[in-house]
Amino acid sequence: MKSNSLFWLFWVVIAFPLAMVVLGEILIDLRSKGKKIATVVGATRNLIIPAAVAYIVLHKIIGRASSGPLVRISATVMWISIIFTALTLLNLILFEGAPEGSWQSKVPKIMLDAGRLFLVLVGAAIVLSMVWGQDLGSLVTALGVGSLVIGLALQDSLGNIFSGVVLLFEQPFKLGDWIQVGETSGKVREITWRSVHVLTKDGNMVIIPNSELSKNRVRNYDRPNKFHELSLQLTYSYDDPPAKVKKVLYEVALGTEGVLSDPGPKVTFVDYGDFSLKYRIMLPLRDFSFEVQVKDRFFSRVWYASKRAGLNMPYPTSTAISQEIIPPTLEEKIQQNRQSLLEIPLLAKLDDELIALLSREAIWLDYTKDEVIVSEGEALLGMYIVIFGSAILTLSNETVGKVGPGEYFGEKTTLLSHQSSDFSVKVIEDLRVLLIEQNTLRSMIENPHSLTLVNQLGESMEFRRRMIRGIKQ
């Protein structure tokens, strides 16, 4: 008996400190290299070995009976440490760093938690039986009766849990997917035993019980792929030719940021309404998450494009008009245009004849942010003068200048017909321009009273010609 105590004393006095030192050095090295196995080594050094030493000292060296409370407590702590370390090692071997697409990566986190809980319960049962001498048969019977009572009291909660288990096995969605359940749509942020947490586009967190998910239709916008088609509907007047309407809508859709050019948007005439003709626009998007931004850009651009094209977007109204509204006459419109033209520095010094010509022939156009007025290499319709707003000039996708109120572009149309633009002009804030078409511009520069305007346009063309040549070199 004495020799046996000396044997265990040797292990406590010599082997224990040596093991702590060796494992400590190994632990420092593993942590410096970022190895995940360091967690297991740390648990062995800091939990298992001290608990084992405490048990050996109490039971083997001091000689306390195995049924004593201190010995049982130390044995229980030792077994708990062993179970914890074993579970950590098992998780590290099977699931940590599992490659994408492997069976380990497809196991839901909630199922891993359930597996750990089961193994912990098994370990606890073993400890109760071996260390504390409990009869597992009577314990299981008591737990069975208690489980029945608890199950009846927690039917709804247990229903959510089991529904969650079924959903996680089926895996209709994963973290980060955009889903729709009933009227709620958003991005999956968390999946728990009881519910799924969804972050909506408004930034609100909605918690959906798993039982509701099992009862409702779940739409996953990210499967089988992230490609998404946004369906929109617009109405136009019966007086607007469908071919013209579809052309305008298609061009606007194709130029809207976020809309894919392949397969490209689709515009269809779908119905005759009570007050208007109905059109459906299908916008292909790379991802459902872009839907709100693309919808905003498209609707904003449609308004400006429809106005420029002379299209009407009617709506039913029951407003009572108490007096007749008389639209302005042609002469009144010309007079309004004249006042606006005189406020433009470039045109303010023209004589009355030229101002009158522009008042009749000039075209006023409105554009919104990110619209392209003219693309590089595209045929110019005439000269554009900015009334308000601003736009950037780009050459081969590189910004080379900016135009604001009173400035102009497209002046090279004064030289020859069928001139193309040397750069693209993209709107950066809502903008209105005055378009002077080629024929009107020719009539202006041929007038002997427009010498100052001709010289100014010539200097501008020469400046931009040199600028473009310098950039291309």
C-alpha positions in Angstrom: 0.0 0.0 0.0 2.9 2.3 0.9 4.7 1.6 -2.3 1.5 2.3 -4.3 1.2 5.7 -2.6 4.8 6.4 -3.4 4.2 5.5 -7.1 1.3 8.1 -7.3 3.3 10.6 -5.3 6.1 10.3 -7.9 3.6 11.1 -10.7 2.2 14.1 -8.8 5.6 15.5 -7.8 7.7 14.9 -10.9 5.4 13.8 -13.9 2.8 16.5 -13.3 5.1 19.6 -13.3 7.1 18.1 -16.2 3.9 17.5 -18.2 2.7 21.1 -17.5 6.0 22.6 -18.7 6.1 20.5 -21.9 2.5 21.1 -22.8 2.9 24.8 -22.0 5.8 25.1 -24.5 3.8 23.2 -27.1 0.8 25.4 -26.4 2.8 28.6 -26.9 4.2 27.3 -30.2 0.8 26.2 -31.5 -0.8 29.5 -30.7 2.0 31.5 -32.4 1.3 29.5 -35.5 -2.4 29.9 -35.3 -3.1 26.2 -35.0 -6.6 25.2 -33.9 -5.4 22.1 -32.1 -4.0 24.6 -29.5 -7.5 24.6 -28.0 -7.3 20.8 -27.3 -3.8 21.1 -25.9 -4.8 24.0 -23.7 -7.8 22.1 -22.3 -5.6 19.0 -21.6 -3.1 21.2 -19.7 -5.4 23.5 -17.9 -8.4 21.2 -17.1 -7.7 17.5 -17.4 -4.3 17.2 -15.7 -5.1 19.5 -12.7 -8.4 17.6 -12.1 -6.6 14.3 -12.4 -4.0 15.4 -10.0 -6.6 16.5 -7.5 -8.3 13.0 -7.7 -5.0 11.2 -7.3 -4.0 13.2 -4.3 -7.3 12.7 -2.5 -7.9 9.1 -3.4 -4.5 7.5 -4.1 -2.2 9.4 -1.8 -4.3 10.6 1.1 -6.4 7.5 0.9 -9.9 9.0 1.0 -12.6 6.5 0.2 -14.0 6.6 -3.4 -17.5 7.2 -2.0 -16.3 10.3 -0.2 -17.8 13.6 -1.4 -14.4 15.3 -2.1 -13.2 12.3 -4.2 -16.5 12.2 -6.1 -16.4 15.9 -6.8 -12.8 15.7 -8.1 -13.7 12.6 -10.2 -16.7 14.4 -11.6 -14.6 17.5 -12.6 -12.1 15.2 -14.2 -14.7 13.4 -16.3 -16.3 16.7 -17.3 -12.9 18.0 -18.4 -12.3 14.8 -20.4 -15.7 15.0 -22.1 -15.3 18.7 -23.0 -11.8 18.1 -24.5 -13.0 15.0 -26.4 -15.9 17.0 -27.9 -13.6 19.8 -28.9 -11.2 17.4 -30.6 -14.1 15.6 -32.4 -15.4 18.9 -33.7 -11.9 19.9 -34.8 -11.3 16.7 -36.7 -14.7 16.4 -38.4 -16.1 19.9 -38.9 -13.5 22.7 -38.5 -12.2 23.8 -41.9 -14.4 21.4 -43.8 -14.3 22.1 -47.5 -17.2 23.7 -49.2 -19.7 21.2 -50.5 -18.6 18.4 -48.2 -21.1 16.6 -46.0 -19.6 18.2 -42.9 -20.2 21.8 -44.3 -23.8 20.9 -45.0 -24.6 19.9 -41.4 -26.6 22.7 -39.8 -25.1 24.3 -36.7 -28.2 23.6 -34.7 -27.7 19.8 -35.4 -24.1 20.1 -34.2 -25.4 21.6 -31.0 -28.0 18.8 -30.7 -25.3 16.2 -31.2 -23.1 17.8 -28.6 -26.0 17.9 -26.1 -26.7 14.2 -26.7 -23.0 13.3 -26.1 -22.9 15.5 -23.0 -26.1 13.8 -21.6 -24.5 10.4 -22.3 -21.4 11.4 -20.5 -23.4 12.8 -17.6 -25.2 9.5 -17.3 -21.9 7.6 -17.2 -20.6 9.9 -14.5 -23.7 9.6 -12.4 -23.6 5.8 -12.7 -19.8 5.2 -12.2 -18.9 8.0 -9.8 -22.1 8.7 -7.8 -23.5 5.2 -8.0 -26.9 6.2 -9.3 -29.4 3.7 -10.7 -30.0 4.8 -14.3 -33.1 2.8 -14.7 -35.1 4.7 -12.1 -33.6 8.0 -13.4 -34.8 7.2 -16.9 -38.3 6.4 -15.6 -38.4 9.7 -13.7 -37.2 11.7 -16.7 -39.8 10.0 -18.9 -42.7 11.1 -16.6 -41.2 14.6 -16.3 -40.7 14.9 -20.1 -44.3 14.0 -20.6 -45.4 16.8 -18.3 -43.0 19.3 -19.8 -44.0 18.3 -23.4 -47.7 19.0 -22.7 -46.8 22.4 -21.2 -44.5 23.4 -24.0 -46.4 22.2 -27.1 -45.9 25.4 -29.1 -42.3 25.8 -28.3 -41.6 22.1 -29.0 -43.5 22.4 -32.2 -41.2 25.3 -33.3 -38.2 23.2 -32.4 -39.2 20.1 -34.3 -40.3 22.3 -37.3 -36.9 23.8 -37.1 -35.2 20.5 -37.2 -37.2 19.4 -40.2 -36.4 22.7 -42.0 -32.7 22.3 -41.2 -32.6 18.8 -42.6 -34.3 20.0 -45.8 -32.1 23.2 -45.9 -34.5 25.3 -48.1 -32.3 28.3 -47.4 -29.0 29.1 -45.6 -27.5 32.2 -43.9 -27.3 35.1 -46.3 -30.1 33.9 -48.6 -32.9 36.3 -49.6 -36.2 34.7 -48.8 -39.9 35.6 -48.7 -42.4 34.1 -46.2 -45.9 35.4 -46.6 -45.6 39.2 -46.8 -42.2 39.3 -45.2 -39.0 39.3 -47.4 -35.4 39.8 -46.3 -32.0 38.3 -45.8 -31.5 35.4 -43.4 -29.3 36.5 -40.5 -29.7 33.7 -38.0 -31.2 30.3 -37.7 -32.1 29.0 -34.2 -34.0 26.2 -32.6 -37.1 28.2 -32.3 -37.1 30.7 -35.2 -35.4 32.3 -38.2 -34.2 35.9 -38.0 -34.7 37.9 -41.3 -33.4 41.4 -42.0 -35.8 43.2 -44.3 -34.8 45.9 -46.8 -36.1 48.5 -44.4 -33.5 47.5 -41.9 -35.9 45.8 -39.5 -35.2 42.4 -37.9 -38.2 40.1 -38.2 -38.3 36.9 -36.2 -40.3 34.1 -37.9 -41.2 31.1 -35.7 -40.2 27.8 -37.3 -43.8 26.5 -37.1 -44.8 29.4 -39.4 -42.1 28.5 -41.9 -43.4 25.0 -42.1 -47.0 26.2 -42.7 -46.2 28.8 -45.3 -44.7 28.8 -48.8 -41.0 29.9 -48.6 -39.6 31.6 -51.7 -35.8 31.6 -51.9 -34.5 34.3 -54.3 -30.9 32.9 -54.2 -31.8 29.4 -55.5 -31.1 27.7 -57.8 -29.0 30.8 -58.6 -28.9 34.5 -57.6 -30.3 35.7 -61.0 -33.5 37.6 -60.5 -36.1 39.3 -62.8 -37.8 42.4 -61.4 -41.3 42.7 -62.9 -42.7 46.3 -63.2 -45.9 47.7 -64.8 -46.5 51.1 -66.3 -49.4 52.7 -68.1 -49.4 55.1 -71.1 -52.1 57.0 -73.0 -54.1 55.5 -75.7 -52.7 58.2 -78.0 -49.1 56.9 -77.6 -48.1 54.3 -80.2 -47.2 51.0 -78.5 -44.1 50.6 -80.6 -42.8 54.0 -79.5 -43.6 53.4 -75.9 -41.8 50.0 -75.9 -38.8 51.5 -77.6 -38.4 54.2 -75.0 -39.0 51.8 -72.1 -36.4 49.3 -73.5 -33.8 52.0 -74.0 -34.3 53.3 -70.5 -34.2 49.8 -69.0 -31.0 48.9 -70.9 -29.3 52.1 -69.7 -30.3 51.7 -66.0 -27.4 50.8 -63.8 -27.8 47.3 -62.3 -29.8 45.9 -65.2 -28.0 43.1 -67.1 -27.5 43.4 -70.8 -27.5 39.7 -71.2 -30.2 38.3 -71.3 -31.4 42.0 -71.4 -34.7 43.6 -70.4 -38.1 42.7 -71.9 -41.0 45.0 -72.6 -44.4 43.7 -73.5 -47.9 45.3 -74.1 -50.1 43.4 -71.7 -53.6 44.9 -71.5 -56.1 47.6 -72.5 -57.0 49.4 -69.2 -60.0 51.7 -68.5 -57.8 54.8 -68.8 -54.6 53.6 -70.4 -52.6 50.9 -72.1 -50.6 48.6 -69.7 -47.0 47.6 -70.3 -44.9 45.1 -68.3 -41.1 45.5 -68.0 -38.9 42.6 -66.9 -35.5 43.8 -65.6 -32.9 41.1 -65.2 -30.8 41.6 -62.1 -27.6 39.9 -60.9 -29.0 39.7 -57.3 -32.3 40.2 -55.6 -30.7 42.6 -53.2 -30.4 45.3 -55.9 -34.2 45.4 -56.5 -35.0 48.6 -54.6 -32.1 50.6 -56.0 -32.7 49.5 -59.6 -36.5 50.1 -59.3 -35.8 53.7 -58.1 -33.3 54.4 -60.9 -35.6 53.0 -63.5 -38.7 54.8 -62.5 -36.8 58.1 -62.2 -35.3 57.7 -65.7 -38.6 56.7 -67.2 -40.2 60.0 -66.1 -37.5 62.1 -67.8 -37.4 59.9 -70.9 -41.2 59.9 -71.3 -41.3 63.7 -71.0 -38.6 64.1 -73.7 -40.4 61.6 -76.0 -43.7 63.4 -75.5 -45.4 60.3 -74.0 -48.2 60.6 -71.4 -48.7 58.5 -68.3 -52.4 59.0 -67.4 -54.1 58.1 -64.2 -57.8 58.2 -63.3 -58.9 61.3 -61.4 -62.1 62.7 -60.0 -60.8 66.3 -59.4 -63.5 68.9 -60.1 -62.2 71.8 -62.2 -64.1 75.0 -61.4 -62.7 77.0 -64.3 -61.5 76.4 -67.8 -57.7 76.1 -68.1 -56.5 77.7 -71.3 -53.1 76.4 -72.4 -50.6 79.0 -73.5 -50.7 79.9 -77.2 -47.8 79.4 -79.5 -46.9 83.1 -79.3 -46.9 82.9 -75.5 -44.6 79.9 -75.6 -42.2 81.7 -77.9 -42.2 84.7 -75.6 -41.4 82.4 -72.6 -38.6 80.8 -74.6 -37.2 84.2 -75.5 -37.0 85.3 -71.9 -35.2 82.0 -71.0 -32.7 82.4 -74.0 -31.7 85.9 -73.0 -30.6 84.6 -69.6 -28.0 82.3 -71.2 -24.6 84.1 -71.4 -23.6 82.5 -74.7 -26.8 83.7 -76.4 -27.5 87.0 -74.6 -25.7 89.2 -77.2 -27.4 87.7 -80.2 -29.7 90.1 -82.2 -33.5 89.9 -82.1 -33.7 87.9 -85.4 -31.5 85.0 -84.0 -33.3 85.0 -80.7 -36.6 84.8 -82.5 -35.3 81.9 -84.5 -34.1 80.0 -81.4 -37.4 80.8 -79.6 -39.2 78.9 -82.3 -36.8 76.1 -83.1 -34.9 75.2 -79.8 -35.8 72.1 -77.9 -35.7 71.9 -74.1 -34.8 68.5 -72.7 -34.6 67.2 -69.1 -32.3 64.4 -67.8 -31.8 62.7 -64.4 -28.7 61.5 -62.6 -26.7 58.7 -64.4 -28.4 59.2 -67.7 -26.1 59.4 -70.8 -27.1 62.3 -73.1 -24.7 61.2 -75.8 -22.2 58.4 -76.0 -18.7 58.5 -77.4 -18.9 58.0 -81.2 -22.7 58.6 -81.3 -24.1 60.9 -84.0 -24.7 64.4 -82.6 -28.2 65.9 -83.0 -26.9 69.4 -82.5 -25.3 71.6 -79.8 -26.4 71.3 -76.2 -26.4 74.2 -73.8 -26.7 73.4 -70.0 -29.5 75.4 -68.3 -29.1 73.9 -64.9 -27.5 70.8 -63.4 -24.2 69.3 -64.4 -22.6 66.4 -66.4 -19.2 64.8 -66.8 -17.4 64.3 -70.1 -15.7 60.9 -70.4 -13.3 59.5 -73.0 -12.6 55.8 -73.0 -14.2 55.6 -69.5 -11.9 58.3 -68.2 -13.3 61.6 -67.0 -11.8 64.5 -69.0 -14.1 67.4 -68.0 -17.4 68.7 -66.6 -20.1 71.0 -67.9 -22.4 73.1 -65.8 -24.9 76.0 -66.2 -24.1 78.2 -69.2 -21.6 75.7 -70.7 -22.1 73.6 -73.8 -21.0 70.6 -75.9 -21.7 69.3 -79.4 -20.5 72.6 -81.0 -18.6 70.7 -83.7 -22.0 70.2 -85.5 -21.4 73.7 -86.8 -18.7 72.3 -89.2 -20.3 69.5 -91.2 -23.4 67.2 -91.1 -23.3 63.8 -89.4 -20.7 64.7 -86.8 -20.1 62.2 -84.0 -19.3 62.9 -80.4 -15.7 62.7 -79.3 -16.7 61.8 -75.7 -19.6 60.6 -73.6 -21.7 63.0 -71.6 -23.2 61.5 -68.3 -25.5 63.4 -66.0 -24.3 63.7 -62.4 -27.3 65.8 -61.1 -30.7 66.5 -62.5 -30.1 68.6 -65.7 -31.9 70.6 -68.3 -30.3 71.4 -71.7 -31.3 73.5 -74.6 -30.8 71.5 -77.9 -30.1 73.6 -81.0 -30.4 71.2 -83.9 -28.0 71.3 -86.8 -30.2 73.2 -89.3 -31.0 75.8 -86.7 -27.3 76.1 -85.7 -26.3 76.5 -89.4 -28.8 79.3 -89.8 -27.4 81.1 -86.8 -23.7 80.9 -87.8 -24.5 82.0 -91.4 -26.0 85.2 -90.0 -23.6 88.1 -90.2 -24.5 89.3 -86.7 -23.3 86.1 -85.0 -19.5 86.7 -85.6 -18.8 86.8 -81.8 -20.7 83.5 -81.3 -18.8 81.8 -84.2 -15.4 82.9 -82.8 -16.4 81.6 -79.3 -17.5 78.3 -80.7 -14.3 78.0 -82.8 -12.1 78.6 -79.8 -14.0 76.0 -77.8 -13.7 73.4 -80.5 -9.9 74.0 -80.8 -9.5 73.7 -77.1 -11.3 70.4 -76.9 -9.5 69.1 -80.0 -6.1 69.7 -78.3 -7.4 68.2 -75.1 -8.5 65.0 -76.8 -5.3 64.7 -78.8 -3.3 65.1 -75.6 -5.2 62.4 -73.8 -5.0 60.0 -76.7 -1.2 60.5 -76.9 
